[in-house]
Amino acid sequence: MKKALLTIVQYIVFLGLGIWIIYHMLHQLTDQQTTELVNAMKSINAWYLIPICFVGFLSHFFRALRWRYLLETVDMYPTVTNTTFAVFIGYITNLAVPRAGEVAKCTVLAKYEKLPAHKIIGTIVAERAFDIVCLLVIALTAFFSQMQIINDYIGESFKELPAKLERNKGMLAMTLVGIGVFIFILFLFYRRVKDNKIGQFMKEMTHGILSILRMKKRWQFIGYTFLIWLMYLVQIYIGLKSLPDTHLLTPLAALVVLVYGSVGMIITPGGIGLYPYLVAQILAAYAIPQIPAQAFGWIAWVVQTAIIIVVGVFSLLFIHTYNKRRDAKTAMDRPENL
């Protein structure tokens, strides 16, 4: 009960944060800037949307293929189609209820492949642990490769900080109060949680990473991991090329944008609000004006979310039909029917 309540509170807080960020970003724009934002979004070269969507789909498809290698370690061999459907169903569920997507995709795969759900959930822990390590490595790579640009940007931001604080006293006060309330709520819930539970979680994460490094097909798993993150990077880079104001940015700039965007996706449900905000902030380090930077952030978020919604809905609608036909074909191929 407490765990469920904590999940609900976290969802409300982070969804509220995302909505507040959207309100703040749009509210501080003048009418002229709002018009410029719309025009900047309209300036996208629509032909780039085709490879962006294709590469975005591939990143999720490669994730499904990679997941199958983890499932093989516990003697489960689901079809590629069902695994892909399950991954997208998990993603679209996460948009509605954060973290519920992991349970949803395990449940779906267990149902249609007739597999034990508890064994499938164990593979998710290992997968997520490995992804966290990958994101940390990528973040460090991005930071050190673009250290000078990021340092210059942070330095300029601190110079402007006093003036910004003076202009936004009300916003700062609300933010501090919100953070304080959130920390207090977490304290109330977590003070009853025993330390050994946190320790157990860390052990599970470590065990998950080690299980991947020890698996027989670890190089195939690592290869697909590389492809997943490469597709994420390529998707961002093509997106930068699609707008006049960002088309000169390099793949390394796209790598930094990828890191910031990933943080936004983790914190708020589906990255709502925070993804375009963080992306716009880091693009400022590359001398991209505020309005085009926000335009790119919104376009990138909308496209990524649209891919999940479209393919996720397709998966929900057709997974039953696919398995019904598969089961019928299997029944026809049995020896007694020949």
VEXMARTI-199725 format. One record per residue (C-alpha): residue in three letters; z, y, x. Coordinates in pm, 1 decimal, m for minus. Each point is the difference from the previous one (the first is absolute). Example, Ala and Ser with C-alpha at 12.3 -4.5 7.8 and 13.67 -1.06 7.14 Angstrom:
BEGIN
pt zaro = ALA	Z = 780.0	Y = m450.0	X = 1230.0
pt zaro = SER	Z = m66.0	Y = 344.0	X = 137.0
END
This chain:
BEGIN
pt zaro = MET	Z = 0.0	Y = 0.0	X = 0.0
pt zaro = LYS	Z = 97.2	Y = 242.2	X = 277.4
pt zaro = LYS	Z = m312.7	Y = m86.3	X = 196.0
pt zaro = ALA	Z = m219.5	Y = 62.9	X = m304.5
pt zaro = LEU	Z = 176.4	Y = 330.4	X = m67.9
pt zaro = LEU	Z = m44.3	Y = 106.9	X = 362.5
pt zaro = THR	Z = m370.8	Y = m80.9	X = m21.4
pt zaro = ILE	Z = m34.2	Y = 209.7	X = m315.9
pt zaro = VAL	Z = 187.4	Y = 292.3	X = 157.7
pt zaro = GLN	Z = m217.4	Y = m17.9	X = 313.6
pt zaro = TYR	Z = m315.6	Y = m8.9	X = m210.3
pt zaro = ILE	Z = 105.7	Y = 301.6	X = m207.0
pt zaro = VAL	Z = 104.2	Y = 199.1	X = 308.3
pt zaro = PHE	Z = m314.2	Y = m67.0	X = 204.1
pt zaro = LEU	Z = m234.4	Y = 37.7	X = m298.6
pt zaro = GLY	Z = 175.2	Y = 327.1	X = m76.7
pt zaro = LEU	Z = m47.1	Y = 104.6	X = 362.2
pt zaro = GLY	Z = m372.1	Y = m72.5	X = m21.5
pt zaro = ILE	Z = m41.2	Y = 192.2	X = m325.7
pt zaro = TRP	Z = 201.1	Y = 290.6	X = 138.7
pt zaro = ILE	Z = m222.6	Y = 12.5	X = 309.4
pt zaro = ILE	Z = m310.5	Y = 10.2	X = m220.2
pt zaro = TYR	Z = 151.4	Y = 283.5	X = m202.4
pt zaro = HIS	Z = 99.8	Y = 188.1	X = 314.7
pt zaro = MET	Z = m342.9	Y = m40.5	X = 164.2
pt zaro = LEU	Z = m189.8	Y = 118.8	X = m306.3
pt zaro = HIS	Z = 249.3	Y = 264.0	X = m113.1
pt zaro = GLN	Z = m13.7	Y = 192.4	X = 327.1
pt zaro = LEU	Z = m378.6	Y = 33.8	X = m20.7
pt zaro = THR	Z = m148.6	Y = 317.3	X = m142.3
pt zaro = ASP	Z = m274.8	Y = m18.0	X = m261.6
pt zaro = GLN	Z = m255.4	Y = 70.5	X = 270.7
pt zaro = GLN	Z = 140.9	Y = m275.5	X = 224.5
pt zaro = THR	Z = m3.3	Y = m245.5	X = m291.8
pt zaro = THR	Z = m367.7	Y = 77.9	X = m52.2
pt zaro = GLU	Z = m61.0	Y = m44.1	X = 372.9
pt zaro = LEU	Z = 181.6	Y = m336.1	X = m9.6
pt zaro = VAL	Z = m221.4	Y = m123.5	X = m282.7
pt zaro = ASN	Z = m312.5	Y = 122.8	X = 181.6
pt zaro = ALA	Z = 115.7	Y = m164.9	X = 323.6
pt zaro = MET	Z = 40.6	Y = m332.2	X = m182.2
pt zaro = LYS	Z = m343.8	Y = 41.6	X = m157.3
pt zaro = SER	Z = m151.2	Y = 56.9	X = 344.8
pt zaro = ILE	Z = 44.9	Y = m366.7	X = 90.2
pt zaro = ASN	Z = m316.5	Y = m189.1	X = 86.2
pt zaro = ALA	Z = 10.2	Y = m258.2	X = m279.8
pt zaro = TRP	Z = m210.4	Y = m248.6	X = 197.7
pt zaro = TYR	Z = 296.0	Y = m51.3	X = 232.4
pt zaro = LEU	Z = 203.4	Y = m136.9	X = m290.5
pt zaro = ILE	Z = m202.5	Y = m324.4	X = 8.6
pt zaro = PRO	Z = 101.4	Y = m105.5	X = 355.2
pt zaro = ILE	Z = 352.4	Y = 139.0	X = m55.3
pt zaro = CYS	Z = 52.3	Y = m222.0	X = m304.4
pt zaro = PHE	Z = m160.9	Y = m299.1	X = 170.8
pt zaro = VAL	Z = 216.2	Y = 33.5	X = 311.1
pt zaro = GLY	Z = 306.7	Y = 55.9	X = m218.8
pt zaro = PHE	Z = m71.9	Y = m322.7	X = m187.4
pt zaro = LEU	Z = m48.2	Y = m186.8	X = 328.9
pt zaro = SER	Z = 343.8	Y = 109.8	X = 123.1
pt zaro = HIS	Z = 160.5	Y = m167.8	X = m302.5
pt zaro = PHE	Z = m229.2	Y = m302.9	X = 18.8
pt zaro = PHE	Z = 91.9	Y = m53.9	X = 365.4
pt zaro = ARG	Z = 364.9	Y = 23.2	X = m102.9
pt zaro = ALA	Z = m57.3	Y = m285.7	X = m244.7
pt zaro = LEU	Z = m170.9	Y = m209.6	X = 269.7
pt zaro = ARG	Z = 284.1	Y = 71.3	X = 239.6
pt zaro = TRP	Z = 259.3	Y = m98.6	X = m259.6
pt zaro = ARG	Z = m163.0	Y = m342.1	X = m32.2
pt zaro = TYR	Z = 85.4	Y = m74.0	X = 364.4
pt zaro = LEU	Z = 366.9	Y = 65.4	X = m76.2
pt zaro = LEU	Z = m18.6	Y = m222.0	X = m307.2
pt zaro = GLU	Z = m145.3	Y = m279.1	X = 211.1
pt zaro = THR	Z = 317.8	Y = m2.7	X = 208.5
pt zaro = VAL	Z = 188.4	Y = m123.4	X = m308.6
pt zaro = ASP	Z = m274.4	Y = m247.7	X = m96.6
pt zaro = MET	Z = m161.2	Y = 209.1	X = m273.6
pt zaro = TYR	Z = m377.2	Y = 44.5	X = m15.4
pt zaro = PRO	Z = m99.1	Y = 232.5	X = m286.1
pt zaro = THR	Z = m361.2	Y = 102.4	X = m62.2
pt zaro = VAL	Z = m128.0	Y = 324.5	X = 148.7
pt zaro = THR	Z = m82.1	Y = 130.9	X = m348.3
pt zaro = ASN	Z = 345.9	Y = m57.4	X = m144.8
pt zaro = THR	Z = 166.2	Y = 143.9	X = 310.6
pt zaro = THR	Z = m216.9	Y = 311.9	X = m22.1
pt zaro = PHE	Z = 69.9	Y = 37.4	X = m371.9
pt zaro = ALA	Z = 374.2	Y = m36.0	X = 68.1
pt zaro = VAL	Z = m5.7	Y = 266.2	X = 273.2
pt zaro = PHE	Z = m167.0	Y = 255.9	X = m227.2
pt zaro = ILE	Z = 226.9	Y = m86.4	X = m291.9
pt zaro = GLY	Z = 292.0	Y = 60.6	X = 233.8
pt zaro = TYR	Z = m139.9	Y = 338.0	X = 100.9
pt zaro = ILE	Z = m60.2	Y = 120.0	X = m355.6
pt zaro = THR	Z = 348.2	Y = m118.7	X = m101.3
pt zaro = ASN	Z = 147.2	Y = 203.9	X = 285.3
pt zaro = LEU	Z = m160.4	Y = 313.1	X = m144.2
pt zaro = ALA	Z = 204.0	Y = m49.3	X = m317.1
pt zaro = VAL	Z = 318.3	Y = m152.4	X = 144.1
pt zaro = PRO	Z = 48.9	Y = 31.3	X = 378.1
pt zaro = ARG	Z = 89.7	Y = m322.7	X = 183.2
pt zaro = ALA	Z = m69.5	Y = m201.9	X = m315.7
pt zaro = GLY	Z = m349.8	Y = m63.4	X = 131.2
pt zaro = GLU	Z = 125.7	Y = m250.7	X = 255.0
pt zaro = VAL	Z = 164.3	Y = m205.9	X = m272.2
pt zaro = ALA	Z = m304.1	Y = 36.8	X = m225.7
pt zaro = LYS	Z = m251.7	Y = m127.8	X = 253.7
pt zaro = CYS	Z = 223.4	Y = m293.6	X = 93.0
pt zaro = THR	Z = 50.2	Y = m87.4	X = m366.8
pt zaro = VAL	Z = m371.3	Y = 25.4	X = m77.5
pt zaro = LEU	Z = m102.3	Y = m214.4	X = 295.4
pt zaro = ALA	Z = 269.7	Y = m256.4	X = m77.6
pt zaro = LYS	Z = m113.4	Y = m22.2	X = m363.0
pt zaro = TYR	Z = m371.7	Y = m48.5	X = 58.1
pt zaro = GLU	Z = 24.6	Y = m209.8	X = 315.4
pt zaro = LYS	Z = 298.9	Y = m199.3	X = m130.6
pt zaro = LEU	Z = 210.8	Y = 80.0	X = 304.6
pt zaro = PRO	Z = 376.1	Y = 60.0	X = 39.4
pt zaro = ALA	Z = 59.0	Y = 374.9	X = m28.2
pt zaro = HIS	Z = 311.9	Y = 1.9	X = 221.5
pt zaro = LYS	Z = m199.5	Y = m133.3	X = 296.9
pt zaro = ILE	Z = m269.2	Y = 263.6	X = m51.9
pt zaro = ILE	Z = 256.7	Y = 282.3	X = m3.4
pt zaro = GLY	Z = 118.0	Y = m113.0	X = 344.0
pt zaro = THR	Z = m343.0	Y = 78.3	X = 144.3
pt zaro = ILE	Z = 15.9	Y = 354.6	X = m138.3
pt zaro = VAL	Z = 308.9	Y = 76.4	X = 210.0
pt zaro = ALA	Z = m182.1	Y = m106.0	X = 316.0
pt zaro = GLU	Z = m311.4	Y = 197.4	X = m95.4
pt zaro = ARG	Z = 189.3	Y = 321.3	X = m73.4
pt zaro = ALA	Z = 207.7	Y = m29.7	X = 317.0
pt zaro = PHE	Z = m315.9	Y = m31.5	X = 208.2
pt zaro = ASP	Z = m161.5	Y = 296.8	X = m177.0
pt zaro = ILE	Z = 301.1	Y = 219.1	X = 78.8
pt zaro = VAL	Z = m31.3	Y = m86.6	X = 368.4
pt zaro = CYS	Z = m375.3	Y = 73.9	X = m12.5
pt zaro = LEU	Z = 59.0	Y = 339.3	X = m161.9
pt zaro = LEU	Z = 255.3	Y = 90.4	X = 268.4
pt zaro = VAL	Z = m244.7	Y = m99.0	X = 276.3
pt zaro = ILE	Z = m281.3	Y = 199.1	X = m163.3
pt zaro = ALA	Z = 229.9	Y = 300.4	X = m49.6
pt zaro = LEU	Z = 95.8	Y = m3.3	X = 368.4
pt zaro = THR	Z = m364.3	Y = m34.8	X = 101.6
pt zaro = ALA	Z = m98.1	Y = 293.1	X = m221.8
pt zaro = PHE	Z = 286.0	Y = 213.0	X = 128.1
pt zaro = PHE	Z = m66.7	Y = m55.3	X = 370.5
pt zaro = SER	Z = m378.5	Y = 31.2	X = m35.1
pt zaro = GLN	Z = 31.5	Y = 331.3	X = m188.1
pt zaro = MET	Z = 327.3	Y = 119.0	X = 153.3
pt zaro = GLN	Z = m124.9	Y = 343.8	X = 104.8
pt zaro = ILE	Z = m146.2	Y = 84.0	X = m340.6
pt zaro = ILE	Z = 310.8	Y = m120.4	X = m185.4
pt zaro = ASN	Z = 235.6	Y = 182.2	X = 239.5
pt zaro = ASP	Z = m194.7	Y = 326.0	X = m40.7
pt zaro = TYR	Z = 7.3	Y = m36.8	X = m378.7
pt zaro = ILE	Z = 374.2	Y = m72.7	X = m9.6
pt zaro = GLY	Z = 64.2	Y = 295.3	X = 231.1
pt zaro = GLU	Z = m193.6	Y = 237.2	X = m226.7
pt zaro = SER	Z = 175.6	Y = m139.3	X = m306.5
pt zaro = PHE	Z = 342.5	Y = 73.2	X = 149.0
pt zaro = LYS	Z = m107.5	Y = 355.4	X = 83.9
pt zaro = GLU	Z = m93.9	Y = 56.1	X = m364.9
pt zaro = LEU	Z = 305.2	Y = m181.9	X = m137.6
pt zaro = PRO	Z = 229.9	Y = 303.8	X = m47.4
pt zaro = ALA	Z = m264.3	Y = 187.5	X = m202.8
pt zaro = LYS	Z = m74.2	Y = m309.1	X = m210.2
pt zaro = LEU	Z = 368.1	Y = m54.5	X = m72.2
pt zaro = GLU	Z = 39.6	Y = 361.1	X = m107.1
pt zaro = ARG	Z = m294.0	Y = m31.4	X = m243.5
pt zaro = ASN	Z = 115.6	Y = m332.6	X = m141.2
pt zaro = LYS	Z = 378.8	Y = 28.9	X = m33.4
pt zaro = GLY	Z = m2.9	Y = m141.7	X = m351.8
pt zaro = MET	Z = m220.7	Y = m293.0	X = 94.4
pt zaro = LEU	Z = 215.6	Y = m73.5	X = 305.2
pt zaro = ALA	Z = 318.9	Y = 3.3	X = m207.5
pt zaro = MET	Z = m148.1	Y = m239.8	X = m257.2
pt zaro = THR	Z = m119.1	Y = m231.4	X = 276.1
pt zaro = LEU	Z = 337.9	Y = m7.7	X = 171.1
pt zaro = VAL	Z = 178.7	Y = m64.2	X = m330.2
pt zaro = GLY	Z = m244.4	Y = m278.2	X = m83.8
pt zaro = ILE	Z = 46.9	Y = m163.9	X = 340.3
pt zaro = GLY	Z = 376.4	Y = 31.6	X = m32.6
pt zaro = VAL	Z = 2.8	Y = m160.5	X = m345.0
pt zaro = PHE	Z = m225.8	Y = m280.5	X = 119.3
pt zaro = ILE	Z = 219.9	Y = m72.7	X = 302.7
pt zaro = PHE	Z = 309.0	Y = 3.0	X = m220.9
pt zaro = ILE	Z = m158.4	Y = m247.5	X = m243.4
pt zaro = LEU	Z = m98.5	Y = m228.5	X = 286.4
pt zaro = PHE	Z = 351.3	Y = 22.3	X = 139.4
pt zaro = LEU	Z = 153.7	Y = m103.6	X = m332.5
pt zaro = PHE	Z = m220.7	Y = m306.7	X = m19.4
pt zaro = TYR	Z = m4.2	Y = m100.6	X = 364.0
pt zaro = ARG	Z = 373.1	Y = 32.2	X = 65.1
pt zaro = ARG	Z = 46.2	Y = m318.5	X = m201.5
pt zaro = VAL	Z = m266.4	Y = m187.2	X = 194.9
pt zaro = LYS	Z = 139.2	Y = m217.2	X = 272.6
pt zaro = ASP	Z = m123.3	Y = 49.8	X = 355.2
pt zaro = ASN	Z = m108.4	Y = m358.9	X = 25.8
pt zaro = LYS	Z = m268.5	Y = 59.9	X = m265.4
pt zaro = ILE	Z = m161.6	Y = 266.0	X = 213.9
pt zaro = GLY	Z = 35.2	Y = m225.7	X = 301.3
pt zaro = GLN	Z = m158.4	Y = m283.1	X = m194.6
pt zaro = PHE	Z = m292.6	Y = 223.8	X = m90.6
pt zaro = MET	Z = m54.9	Y = 90.4	X = 366.1
pt zaro = LYS	Z = 15.4	Y = m369.1	X = 93.3
pt zaro = GLU	Z = m261.0	Y = m81.5	X = m263.2
pt zaro = MET	Z = m228.7	Y = 273.4	X = 135.0
pt zaro = THR	Z = 39.4	Y = m127.2	X = 355.8
pt zaro = HIS	Z = m53.6	Y = m358.2	X = m109.6
pt zaro = GLY	Z = m312.2	Y = 104.9	X = m188.2
pt zaro = ILE	Z = m154.6	Y = 164.6	X = 306.2
pt zaro = LEU	Z = 88.4	Y = m292.9	X = 226.2
pt zaro = SER	Z = m143.3	Y = m248.2	X = m251.8
pt zaro = ILE	Z = m333.9	Y = 182.3	X = 20.6
pt zaro = LEU	Z = m0.5	Y = m0.9	X = 379.9
pt zaro = ARG	Z = 72.3	Y = m374.8	X = m0.7
pt zaro = MET	Z = m251.3	Y = m102.5	X = m268.3
pt zaro = LYS	Z = m298.5	Y = m212.7	X = 103.2
pt zaro = LYS	Z = m258.3	Y = 248.1	X = m122.4
pt zaro = ARG	Z = 179.2	Y = 308.2	X = 125.6
pt zaro = TRP	Z = m311.5	Y = 142.6	X = 166.6
pt zaro = GLN	Z = m194.7	Y = m20.5	X = m324.9
pt zaro = PHE	Z = 292.8	Y = 170.6	X = m174.2
pt zaro = ILE	Z = 14.3	Y = 273.1	X = 265.4
pt zaro = GLY	Z = m379.3	Y = 36.4	X = m18.0
pt zaro = TYR	Z = 10.7	Y = 65.6	X = m373.2
pt zaro = THR	Z = 290.9	Y = 239.4	X = 54.2
pt zaro = PHE	Z = m219.3	Y = 197.3	X = 239.9
pt zaro = LEU	Z = m283.2	Y = 0.7	X = m255.1
pt zaro = ILE	Z = 231.5	Y = 121.3	X = m278.1
pt zaro = TRP	Z = 119.0	Y = 301.3	X = 198.7
pt zaro = LEU	Z = m350.1	Y = 63.2	X = 133.5
pt zaro = MET	Z = m129.3	Y = 18.7	X = m357.8
pt zaro = TYR	Z = 277.7	Y = 245.4	X = m86.4
pt zaro = LEU	Z = m103.2	Y = 214.4	X = 297.0
pt zaro = VAL	Z = m372.3	Y = m20.7	X = m74.3
pt zaro = GLN	Z = 64.1	Y = 93.6	X = m362.9
pt zaro = ILE	Z = 185.9	Y = 315.2	X = 107.9
pt zaro = TYR	Z = m262.1	Y = 85.9	X = 262.4
pt zaro = ILE	Z = m291.1	Y = m32.3	X = m244.8
pt zaro = GLY	Z = 198.7	Y = 210.3	X = m244.8
pt zaro = LEU	Z = 37.3	Y = 274.8	X = 260.5
pt zaro = LYS	Z = m374.1	Y = m11.3	X = 58.2
pt zaro = SER	Z = m65.8	Y = 48.0	X = m371.8
pt zaro = LEU	Z = 135.9	Y = 356.7	X = m12.7
pt zaro = PRO	Z = m157.7	Y = 301.1	X = 179.0
pt zaro = ASP	Z = 335.0	Y = 129.6	X = 128.1
pt zaro = THR	Z = 118.8	Y = m328.5	X = 151.4
pt zaro = HIS	Z = m319.4	Y = m173.7	X = 114.0
pt zaro = LEU	Z = 48.2	Y = 98.5	X = 366.3
pt zaro = LEU	Z = 338.2	Y = m174.0	X = 33.2
pt zaro = THR	Z = 19.3	Y = m299.4	X = 234.2
pt zaro = PRO	Z = 111.3	Y = m359.7	X = m63.2
pt zaro = LEU	Z = 327.1	Y = 84.3	X = 179.2
pt zaro = ALA	Z = 63.6	Y = 274.2	X = m255.0
pt zaro = ALA	Z = m70.9	Y = m257.2	X = m270.8
pt zaro = LEU	Z = 260.8	Y = m225.5	X = 162.7
pt zaro = VAL	Z = 266.1	Y = 270.5	X = m29.8
pt zaro = VAL	Z = m98.4	Y = 61.3	X = m362.7
pt zaro = LEU	Z = 29.2	Y = m376.2	X = m61.3
pt zaro = VAL	Z = 358.2	Y = m3.5	X = 131.9
pt zaro = TYR	Z = 109.4	Y = 298.7	X = m207.8
pt zaro = GLY	Z = m172.7	Y = m136.4	X = m309.2
pt zaro = SER	Z = 164.8	Y = m340.5	X = 46.2
pt zaro = VAL	Z = 342.3	Y = 165.8	X = 3.7
pt zaro = GLY	Z = m85.5	Y = 172.4	X = m328.2
pt zaro = MET	Z = m109.2	Y = m329.2	X = m154.6
pt zaro = ILE	Z = 329.2	Y = m162.6	X = 98.7
pt zaro = ILE	Z = 236.5	Y = 269.9	X = m125.9
pt zaro = THR	Z = m134.1	Y = 95.7	X = m344.5
pt zaro = PRO	Z = m151.4	Y = m240.9	X = m257.5
pt zaro = GLY	Z = m365.1	Y = m45.7	X = 95.5
pt zaro = GLY	Z = 31.0	Y = 301.4	X = 231.1
pt zaro = ILE	Z = m1.8	Y = 234.0	X = m301.3
pt zaro = GLY	Z = 41.2	Y = 359.6	X = 112.9
pt zaro = LEU	Z = 127.8	Y = m77.9	X = 347.0
pt zaro = TYR	Z = m321.8	Y = m159.1	X = 132.0
pt zaro = PRO	Z = m223.9	Y = 306.2	X = m55.4
pt zaro = TYR	Z = 282.5	Y = 230.8	X = 111.3
pt zaro = LEU	Z = 60.3	Y = m174.2	X = 334.4
pt zaro = VAL	Z = m371.4	Y = m41.7	X = 65.7
pt zaro = ALA	Z = m57.3	Y = 370.1	X = m67.0
pt zaro = GLN	Z = 289.8	Y = 91.2	X = 230.9
pt zaro = ILE	Z = m128.2	Y = m200.3	X = 296.0
pt zaro = LEU	Z = m357.4	Y = 124.5	X = m47.8
pt zaro = ALA	Z = 139.5	Y = 348.7	X = 60.7
pt zaro = ALA	Z = 69.0	Y = m114.2	X = 357.6
pt zaro = TYR	Z = m376.7	Y = m34.3	X = 40.7
pt zaro = ALA	Z = m63.9	Y = 355.2	X = m122.8
pt zaro = ILE	Z = m120.3	Y = m112.4	X = m342.5
pt zaro = PRO	Z = 69.4	Y = 276.0	X = m256.8
pt zaro = GLN	Z = 257.9	Y = m67.9	X = m270.8
pt zaro = ILE	Z = m239.5	Y = m38.0	X = m294.5
pt zaro = PRO	Z = m250.2	Y = m242.8	X = 163.8
pt zaro = ALA	Z = 294.8	Y = m196.5	X = 145.1
pt zaro = GLN	Z = 153.9	Y = m38.6	X = m344.8
pt zaro = ALA	Z = m340.9	Y = m88.9	X = m143.5
pt zaro = PHE	Z = m39.5	Y = m284.4	X = 248.7
pt zaro = GLY	Z = 353.6	Y = m123.4	X = m67.1
pt zaro = TRP	Z = m61.3	Y = m13.9	X = m374.0
pt zaro = ILE	Z = m342.3	Y = m162.5	X = 35.2
pt zaro = ALA	Z = 131.1	Y = m266.1	X = 239.8
pt zaro = TRP	Z = 291.6	Y = m82.3	X = m230.1
pt zaro = VAL	Z = m212.9	Y = m9.0	X = m316.4
pt zaro = VAL	Z = m263.9	Y = m227.6	X = 156.6
pt zaro = GLN	Z = 254.5	Y = m245.7	X = 138.7
pt zaro = THR	Z = 188.1	Y = m8.1	X = m329.6
pt zaro = ALA	Z = m323.9	Y = m39.0	X = m197.5
pt zaro = ILE	Z = m100.7	Y = m305.2	X = 206.6
pt zaro = ILE	Z = 332.6	Y = m166.8	X = m78.1
pt zaro = ILE	Z = m18.7	Y = 85.2	X = m370.3
pt zaro = VAL	Z = m362.7	Y = m108.6	X = m50.3
pt zaro = VAL	Z = 20.1	Y = m326.4	X = 196.3
pt zaro = GLY	Z = 356.2	Y = m63.3	X = m118.9
pt zaro = VAL	Z = m101.7	Y = 25.8	X = m365.4
pt zaro = PHE	Z = m303.1	Y = m220.9	X = 71.8
pt zaro = SER	Z = 231.8	Y = m256.9	X = 158.9
pt zaro = LEU	Z = 234.3	Y = 5.3	X = m298.8
pt zaro = LEU	Z = m289.5	Y = m46.5	X = m241.4
pt zaro = PHE	Z = m189.2	Y = m274.5	X = 182.9
pt zaro = ILE	Z = 260.5	Y = m211.0	X = 181.2
pt zaro = HIS	Z = 63.3	Y = m209.0	X = m311.0
pt zaro = THR	Z = m372.8	Y = m49.5	X = m65.6
pt zaro = TYR	Z = m64.4	Y = m97.2	X = 361.3
pt zaro = ASN	Z = 276.8	Y = m261.2	X = 2.1
pt zaro = LYS	Z = m96.4	Y = m137.0	X = m339.9
pt zaro = ARG	Z = m352.7	Y = m63.9	X = 126.4
pt zaro = ARG	Z = 129.9	Y = m139.4	X = 329.1
pt zaro = ASP	Z = 234.4	Y = m241.7	X = m176.6
pt zaro = ALA	Z = m280.8	Y = m109.9	X = m231.9
pt zaro = LYS	Z = m230.9	Y = m64.3	X = 296.8
pt zaro = THR	Z = 274.9	Y = m192.2	X = 180.3
pt zaro = ALA	Z = 54.9	Y = m215.8	X = m305.7
pt zaro = MET	Z = m371.9	Y = m76.2	X = m23.5
pt zaro = ASP	Z = m13.8	Y = m96.6	X = 366.1
pt zaro = ARG	Z = 276.1	Y = m260.9	X = m27.6
pt zaro = PRO	Z = m114.2	Y = m360.1	X = 64.0
pt zaro = GLU	Z = 79.1	Y = m115.0	X = m355.4
pt zaro = ASN	Z = m248.0	Y = 257.2	X = m130.5
pt zaro = LEU	Z = m283.3	Y = m110.9	X = 225.6
END
